[in-house]
Amino acid sequence: MTEGLENIRWGENGLVPAVIQDAASKEVLMLAYMNEESLERTLKTGETWFWSRSRQELWHKGGTSGHTQQVKAVRYDCDGDTLLVQVVPAGPACHNGTYTCFTGEVPLPADPAKAEWKTEEAEKAGLAARGLQLGSAAAAQDRFRILSVLEEVIARRDAERPEGAYTTYLFEKGLDKILKKVGEEATEVVIAAKNHSADELRYEASDLIFHLLVLLREEKLPLDEVLAELDRRHNK
């Protein structure tokens, strides 16, 4: 359990900042601090523990609210003075009830060069969506950016459960309801294909992918692991 701990450079106050990241969506959830004891408890229990600088005491994330964080990986940076903790959150990370603590945004100043770059990137993304050759690895990645966006949105819905949201309804109804919807959408994809209707097939395939992403979130399986499995099969 102590392997790698000797590489961590604790600050003068005996603390190290810990960036907490959703293991599935890769969204940064919060920043907290750990001392040696809280890190040891984190490794031993499999849930995040921190040191409160204001209260000068250990605290277990979710110990009161129930919004615990199941630890999937703990990494340290090249200097050993910052931790990255990847977790599966059981609810919002923020005490305000939001999925992530990083909800505020500082507007960036207008920059014509950046605006031109954004326009070019948007054009490339549009071309990629239409399946045209771009000759750029970055542009090719933009083709699938919506999957990352959807994964993040679904993760937020799972954590925050906003009233009236369809995804909230699915999560609250549970696995059986989600499985039923996946089955229904898969059947509708088959029917659309049998009808040789490109518009119908595009619509139903989109529904199937969305509900499949909801299922992956419900089962705590990151989309990255599915993509890695596809990559392994391709390499065979």
Beta strands, then each sheet from edge to edge (+ up, - down):
strand 1: 16-22
strand 2: 28-34
strand 3: 49-52
strand 4: 57-60
strand 5: 69-76
strand 6: 83-89
sheet 1: 2+ 1- 6- 5+
sheet 2: 3+ 4-
end
